[in-house]
Amino acid sequence: MRGTVRGQDVYESTGTSERKVAEHVAHKRETEIWDCFLHGRKQVSTFADAIEVYLTHDGEKKFLKAAFDYFGRWKLRDIDQTAVDKGARATFKNHKNSSINRLWYDPISAVMHKAAEHGLCEYKRFKKLKIKPVPPKWATPAYFETFWPYCNDNLRIITTFLPYTGCRITEVLSLNWKDIDLEKKTAFIKTTKTGVSRSVHLPDIVMNALLELPHRQGRVFSMYRAKDAVNRAIRRTVERINRDIQHHNHNHPDQPKEELEYLSTHKLGSHTYATWMMRYAGLNPRQMLGTGRWQDIKSVIRYTHTVASEEGQKADLLPGATVKNP
């Protein structure tokens, strides 16, 4: 359909080849333009319009599809907390609250905020689902002492890089040899979740592992194409270790050995790095921010439970008491 309504040029597809349907769509579009002229953009703007504005101003396309499929032609004025909550329940039936917040509430809030900035609707805030805090899981040095002997060289090297740098697996897999300075023992991480590049120190154990790799061009860990491949390799290795442990305990019951828990790359990397930096390196939350791995203090505070605080250690100064026999 093409033409001019109230001085606005219209050149759009009706999305159909049937004449009656096309006429209905054209009439509806003309009505929208008139409503916008008579009542203002806030009365007629849709979620699809808001997404267009959001993407035009460098918004992130990731995770928008579910919201667009549900709210696409909804008027922004009709999207409230009740509608968003109802949409979440209808769209994500078997997801954890944390996943629903990330996949649903966060992108919708971002789109609506940008729409409000550009006069398409009033500012609206949506409450996200409550998340029960879960202490982060991390690997002990003993975990790796059991794990590494079962790894092939590639898996051993990449799972050495993770806990000693704190890098996300996506950052590790995109790392290129030209971004590594072997003399200064640093790696420059260009692509990060926060969009802020940073330089990472490479301890000797990481340097020695990297030098075992036979190539010095292209991606450092080119043997893995995606994080799922690394996680599968970790899971298979842990399963093999546990089979051996079960067999060992069956034949030698007097020498028990605990089975290993499968830990993903995120737990072996970010969680372990944070815990070790606090527990063994003695960093406090503010100092942790100085590593560049985290951008806000809230992300770091969750790891403080793994270390007795300086204040907590003052319990050594409490008065003692003696037990007297009755």
C-alpha positions as a Python dict, from the first residue, in 0.01 Angstrom:
ca = {
    (1, 'M'): (0, 0, 0),
    (2, 'R'): (125, 347, -84),
    (3, 'G'): (-10, 698, -52),
    (4, 'T'): (-26, 995, 183),
    (5, 'V'): (-231, 1031, 501),
    (6, 'R'): (-223, 1363, 689),
    (7, 'G'): (99, 1452, 509),
    (8, 'Q'): (266, 1123, 607),
    (9, 'D'): (398, 913, 321),
    (10, 'V'): (301, 549, 346),
    (11, 'Y'): (483, 279, 151),
    (12, 'E'): (427, -51, 329),
    (13, 'S'): (335, -411, 256),
    (14, 'T'): (2, -548, 372),
    (15, 'G'): (156, -894, 398),
    (16, 'T'): (-115, -1061, 188),
    (17, 'S'): (-216, -1116, -172),
    (18, 'E'): (-591, -1124, -98),
    (19, 'R'): (-759, -801, -195),
    (20, 'K'): (-1018, -790, 88),
    (21, 'V'): (-758, -862, 354),
    (22, 'A'): (-524, -604, 205),
    (23, 'E'): (-799, -342, 207),
    (24, 'H'): (-871, -420, 573),
    (25, 'V'): (-503, -384, 664),
    (26, 'A'): (-477, -57, 471),
    (27, 'H'): (-786, 82, 642),
    (28, 'K'): (-652, -18, 985),
    (29, 'R'): (-317, 149, 909),
    (30, 'E'): (-490, 467, 796),
    (31, 'T'): (-692, 469, 1119),
    (32, 'E'): (-372, 437, 1321),
    (33, 'I'): (-219, 736, 1145),
    (34, 'W'): (-530, 946, 1209),
    (35, 'D'): (-539, 837, 1574),
    (36, 'C'): (-177, 937, 1608),
    (37, 'F'): (-256, 1279, 1463),
    (38, 'L'): (-564, 1331, 1680),
    (39, 'H'): (-452, 1172, 2008),
    (40, 'G'): (-73, 1161, 1996),
    (41, 'R'): (185, 885, 1949),
    (42, 'K'): (143, 754, 2303),
    (43, 'Q'): (-208, 636, 2220),
    (44, 'V'): (-123, 437, 1909),
    (45, 'S'): (240, 326, 1929),
    (46, 'T'): (286, -51, 1943),
    (47, 'F'): (552, -276, 2090),
    (48, 'A'): (674, -341, 1737),
    (49, 'D'): (723, 36, 1697),
    (50, 'A'): (914, 41, 2023),
    (51, 'I'): (1144, -241, 1910),
    (52, 'E'): (1216, -54, 1588),
    (53, 'V'): (1318, 254, 1786),
    (54, 'Y'): (1521, 42, 2027),
    (55, 'L'): (1717, -130, 1750),
    (56, 'T'): (1765, 194, 1560),
    (57, 'H'): (1942, 335, 1865),
    (58, 'D'): (2189, 47, 1901),
    (59, 'G'): (1968, -175, 2114),
    (60, 'E'): (2063, -541, 2145),
    (61, 'K'): (1860, -775, 1923),
    (62, 'K'): (1933, -1077, 2141),
    (63, 'F'): (1631, -1217, 2334),
    (64, 'L'): (1374, -990, 2162),
    (65, 'K'): (1196, -1257, 1957),
    (66, 'A'): (985, -1401, 2239),
    (67, 'A'): (864, -1057, 2345),
    (68, 'F'): (792, -954, 1986),
    (69, 'D'): (596, -1274, 1916),
    (70, 'Y'): (376, -1210, 2218),
    (71, 'F'): (343, -830, 2228),
    (72, 'G'): (415, -736, 1865),
    (73, 'R'): (100, -540, 1778),
    (74, 'W'): (2, -455, 2135),
    (75, 'K'): (-38, -86, 2209),
    (76, 'L'): (231, 26, 2450),
    (77, 'R'): (-31, 191, 2665),
    (78, 'D'): (-184, -155, 2729),
    (79, 'I'): (137, -322, 2840),
    (80, 'D'): (146, -317, 3220),
    (81, 'Q'): (279, -538, 3497),
    (82, 'T'): (-14, -777, 3473),
    (83, 'A'): (30, -821, 3097),
    (84, 'V'): (405, -877, 3127),
    (85, 'D'): (361, -1132, 3407),
    (86, 'K'): (93, -1315, 3211),
    (87, 'G'): (314, -1321, 2902),
    (88, 'A'): (603, -1463, 3104),
    (89, 'R'): (389, -1749, 3235),
    (90, 'A'): (256, -1827, 2887),
    (91, 'T'): (594, -1811, 2714),
    (92, 'F'): (827, -1973, 2967),
    (93, 'K'): (665, -2265, 3145),
    (94, 'N'): (970, -2470, 3241),
    (95, 'H'): (1236, -2204, 3299),
    (96, 'K'): (1396, -2087, 3620),
    (97, 'N'): (1308, -1739, 3744),
    (98, 'S'): (1659, -1616, 3672),
    (99, 'S'): (1629, -1731, 3310),
    (100, 'I'): (1284, -1572, 3269),
    (101, 'N'): (1417, -1243, 3403),
    (102, 'R'): (1702, -1250, 3154),
    (103, 'L'): (1499, -1369, 2854),
    (104, 'W'): (1176, -1176, 2918),
    (105, 'Y'): (1173, -899, 3176),
    (106, 'D'): (1512, -746, 3092),
    (107, 'P'): (1459, -705, 2715),
    (108, 'I'): (1101, -581, 2760),
    (109, 'S'): (1215, -323, 3016),
    (110, 'A'): (1494, -207, 2787),
    (111, 'V'): (1258, -166, 2490),
    (112, 'M'): (993, 17, 2694),
    (113, 'H'): (1251, 249, 2847),
    (114, 'K'): (1383, 346, 2504),
    (115, 'A'): (1028, 393, 2378),
    (116, 'A'): (954, 630, 2667),
    (117, 'E'): (1270, 828, 2592),
    (118, 'H'): (1138, 888, 2241),
    (119, 'G'): (785, 980, 2343),
    (120, 'L'): (608, 661, 2239),
    (121, 'C'): (477, 588, 2589),
    (122, 'E'): (502, 682, 2953),
    (123, 'Y'): (792, 550, 3159),
    (124, 'K'): (708, 213, 3310),
    (125, 'R'): (896, -12, 3549),
    (126, 'F'): (831, -382, 3572),
    (127, 'K'): (903, -596, 3874),
    (128, 'K'): (1106, -902, 3791),
    (129, 'L'): (1057, -1245, 3943),
    (130, 'K'): (1218, -1314, 4278),
    (131, 'I'): (1530, -1524, 4272),
    (132, 'K'): (1632, -1734, 4568),
    (133, 'P'): (2003, -1672, 4625),
    (134, 'V'): (2213, -1983, 4561),
    (135, 'P'): (2575, -1991, 4679),
    (136, 'P'): (2804, -2021, 4378),
    (137, 'K'): (2975, -2355, 4328),
    (138, 'W'): (3349, -2360, 4274),
    (139, 'A'): (3633, -2610, 4242),
    (140, 'T'): (3896, -2674, 4508),
    (141, 'P'): (4263, -2733, 4421),
    (142, 'A'): (4201, -3100, 4512),
    (143, 'Y'): (3926, -3110, 4246),
    (144, 'F'): (4176, -3024, 3973),
    (145, 'E'): (4435, -3265, 4113),
    (146, 'T'): (4185, -3542, 4047),
    (147, 'F'): (4043, -3395, 3726),
    (148, 'W'): (4350, -3298, 3522),
    (149, 'P'): (4520, -3642, 3505),
    (150, 'Y'): (4211, -3772, 3320),
    (151, 'C'): (4204, -3485, 3068),
    (152, 'N'): (4353, -3482, 2722),
    (153, 'D'): (4599, -3198, 2665),
    (154, 'N'): (4343, -2962, 2510),
    (155, 'L'): (4093, -2997, 2795),
    (156, 'R'): (4363, -2972, 3060),
    (157, 'I'): (4502, -2651, 2909),
    (158, 'I'): (4169, -2474, 2869),
    (159, 'T'): (4056, -2575, 3220),
    (160, 'T'): (4384, -2436, 3349),
    (161, 'F'): (4322, -2105, 3175),
    (162, 'L'): (3971, -2067, 3320),
    (163, 'P'): (4027, -2066, 3700),
    (164, 'Y'): (4350, -1866, 3686),
    (165, 'T'): (4212, -1582, 3470),
    (166, 'G'): (3840, -1576, 3556),
    (167, 'C'): (3752, -1533, 3188),
    (168, 'R'): (3413, -1643, 3061),
    (169, 'I'): (3428, -1937, 2824),
    (170, 'T'): (3304, -1722, 2534),
    (171, 'E'): (3595, -1484, 2596),
    (172, 'V'): (3841, -1772, 2606),
    (173, 'L'): (3713, -1929, 2285),
    (174, 'S'): (3735, -1599, 2095),
    (175, 'L'): (4088, -1527, 2220),
    (176, 'N'): (4343, -1490, 1941),
    (177, 'W'): (4718, -1545, 1965),
    (178, 'K'): (4780, -1187, 1851),
    (179, 'D'): (4601, -1074, 2169),
    (180, 'I'): (4850, -1258, 2391),
    (181, 'D'): (5177, -1099, 2498),
    (182, 'L'): (5402, -1386, 2605),
    (183, 'E'): (5671, -1151, 2735),
    (184, 'K'): (5440, -943, 2953),
    (185, 'K'): (5229, -1248, 3039),
    (186, 'T'): (4900, -1081, 2951),
    (187, 'A'): (4598, -1151, 2735),
    (188, 'F'): (4383, -873, 2593),
    (189, 'I'): (4016, -967, 2608),
    (190, 'K'): (3836, -770, 2336),
    (191, 'T'): (3492, -928, 2343),
    (192, 'T'): (3331, -922, 2687),
    (193, 'K'): (2978, -954, 2820),
    (194, 'T'): (2987, -599, 2956),
    (195, 'G'): (3131, -457, 2634),
    (196, 'V'): (3440, -328, 2817),
    (197, 'S'): (3772, -469, 2697),
    (198, 'R'): (4031, -559, 2958),
    (199, 'S'): (4381, -696, 3001),
    (200, 'V'): (4424, -1020, 3197),
    (201, 'H'): (4737, -1134, 3379),
    (202, 'L'): (4855, -1486, 3296),
    (203, 'P'): (5015, -1664, 3594),
    (204, 'D'): (5305, -1901, 3531),
    (205, 'I'): (5083, -2209, 3544),
    (206, 'V'): (4876, -2065, 3259),
    (207, 'M'): (5182, -1958, 3060),
    (208, 'N'): (5334, -2304, 3086),
    (209, 'A'): (5008, -2460, 2972),
    (210, 'L'): (4972, -2225, 2673),
    (211, 'L'): (5328, -2295, 2559),
    (212, 'E'): (5232, -2662, 2521),
    (213, 'L'): (4996, -2573, 2236),
    (214, 'P'): (5156, -2649, 1898),
    (215, 'H'): (5021, -2347, 1709),
    (216, 'R'): (5082, -1972, 1744),
    (217, 'Q'): (4833, -1826, 1496),
    (218, 'G'): (4458, -1780, 1487),
    (219, 'R'): (4235, -1871, 1778),
    (220, 'V'): (4422, -1999, 2080),
    (221, 'F'): (4164, -2267, 2153),
    (222, 'S'): (4063, -2345, 1795),
    (223, 'M'): (4012, -2710, 1890),
    (224, 'Y'): (3677, -2610, 2048),
    (225, 'R'): (3410, -2441, 1839),
    (226, 'A'): (3164, -2357, 2118),
    (227, 'K'): (3125, -2368, 2494),
    (228, 'D'): (2893, -2669, 2471),
    (229, 'A'): (3180, -2873, 2328),
    (230, 'V'): (3397, -2785, 2628),
    (231, 'N'): (3120, -2860, 2876),
    (232, 'R'): (3053, -3196, 2712),
    (233, 'A'): (3422, -3283, 2736),
    (234, 'I'): (3422, -3188, 3105),
    (235, 'R'): (3111, -3395, 3174),
    (236, 'R'): (3250, -3701, 2995),
    (237, 'T'): (3575, -3672, 3188),
    (238, 'V'): (3397, -3643, 3523),
    (239, 'E'): (3181, -3945, 3440),
    (240, 'R'): (3491, -4148, 3357),
    (241, 'I'): (3657, -4043, 3682),
    (242, 'N'): (3350, -4140, 3884),
    (243, 'R'): (3329, -4482, 3717),
    (244, 'D'): (3690, -4546, 3817),
    (245, 'I'): (3622, -4426, 4171),
    (246, 'Q'): (3319, -4654, 4203),
    (247, 'H'): (3524, -4948, 4082),
    (248, 'H'): (3808, -4854, 4319),
    (249, 'N'): (3573, -4834, 4619),
    (250, 'H'): (3414, -5165, 4530),
    (251, 'N'): (3746, -5347, 4529),
    (252, 'H'): (3915, -5146, 4804),
    (253, 'P'): (3645, -5042, 5055),
    (254, 'D'): (3909, -4947, 5308),
    (255, 'Q'): (4034, -4669, 5076),
    (256, 'P'): (3727, -4449, 5007),
    (257, 'K'): (3745, -4164, 4757),
    (258, 'E'): (3476, -3903, 4689),
    (259, 'E'): (3323, -3877, 4345),
    (260, 'L'): (3360, -3551, 4152),
    (261, 'E'): (3065, -3325, 4082),
    (262, 'Y'): (3026, -3199, 3728),
    (263, 'L'): (3107, -2829, 3720),
    (264, 'S'): (3045, -2623, 3408),
    (265, 'T'): (3302, -2391, 3253),
    (266, 'H'): (3145, -2097, 3436),
    (267, 'K'): (3186, -2266, 3773),
    (268, 'L'): (3539, -2386, 3694),
    (269, 'G'): (3626, -2040, 3566),
    (270, 'S'): (3450, -1734, 3706),
    (271, 'H'): (3330, -1886, 4034),
    (272, 'T'): (3657, -2059, 4111),
    (273, 'Y'): (3867, -1756, 4018),
    (274, 'A'): (3662, -1527, 4242),
    (275, 'T'): (3670, -1766, 4534),
    (276, 'W'): (4042, -1832, 4504),
    (277, 'M'): (4125, -1461, 4471),
    (278, 'M'): (3942, -1396, 4798),
    (279, 'R'): (4041, -1710, 4986),
    (280, 'Y'): (4404, -1752, 4879),
    (281, 'A'): (4507, -1410, 4744),
    (282, 'G'): (4325, -1220, 5021),
    (283, 'L'): (4145, -970, 4798),
    (284, 'N'): (3840, -786, 4932),
    (285, 'P'): (3538, -699, 4714),
    (286, 'R'): (3672, -355, 4622),
    (287, 'Q'): (4005, -503, 4518),
    (288, 'M'): (3820, -765, 4314),
    (289, 'L'): (3668, -489, 4104),
    (290, 'G'): (4022, -373, 4032),
    (291, 'T'): (4088, -695, 3838),
    (292, 'G'): (3847, -570, 3571),
    (293, 'R'): (3653, -895, 3571),
    (294, 'W'): (3343, -741, 3733),
    (295, 'Q'): (3182, -402, 3684),
    (296, 'D'): (2972, -369, 4000),
    (297, 'I'): (3018, -459, 4365),
    (298, 'K'): (2695, -662, 4380),
    (299, 'S'): (2842, -920, 4145),
    (300, 'V'): (3139, -968, 4377),
    (301, 'I'): (2961, -969, 4714),
    (302, 'R'): (2809, -1310, 4641),
    (303, 'Y'): (3152, -1469, 4680),
    (304, 'T'): (3230, -1325, 5023),
    (305, 'H'): (3066, -1621, 5201),
    (306, 'T'): (3365, -1836, 5104),
    (307, 'V'): (3605, -1638, 5321),
    (308, 'A'): (3585, -1545, 5689),
    (309, 'S'): (3578, -1164, 5699),
    (310, 'E'): (3829, -960, 5893),
    (311, 'E'): (3547, -860, 6126),
    (312, 'G'): (3445, -1223, 6171),
    (313, 'Q'): (3798, -1317, 6267),
    (314, 'K'): (3768, -1083, 6567),
    (315, 'A'): (3594, -1377, 6735),
    (316, 'D'): (3945, -1476, 6842),
    (317, 'L'): (3934, -1182, 7086),
    (318, 'L'): (3620, -1300, 7266),
    (319, 'P'): (3663, -1402, 7629),
    (320, 'G'): (3709, -1768, 7709),
    (321, 'A'): (3523, -1979, 7962),
    (322, 'T'): (3623, -2286, 8153),
    (323, 'V'): (3411, -2587, 8228),
    (324, 'K'): (3406, -2692, 8594),
    (325, 'N'): (3308, -3036, 8709),
    (326, 'P'): (2989, -3036, 8918),
}
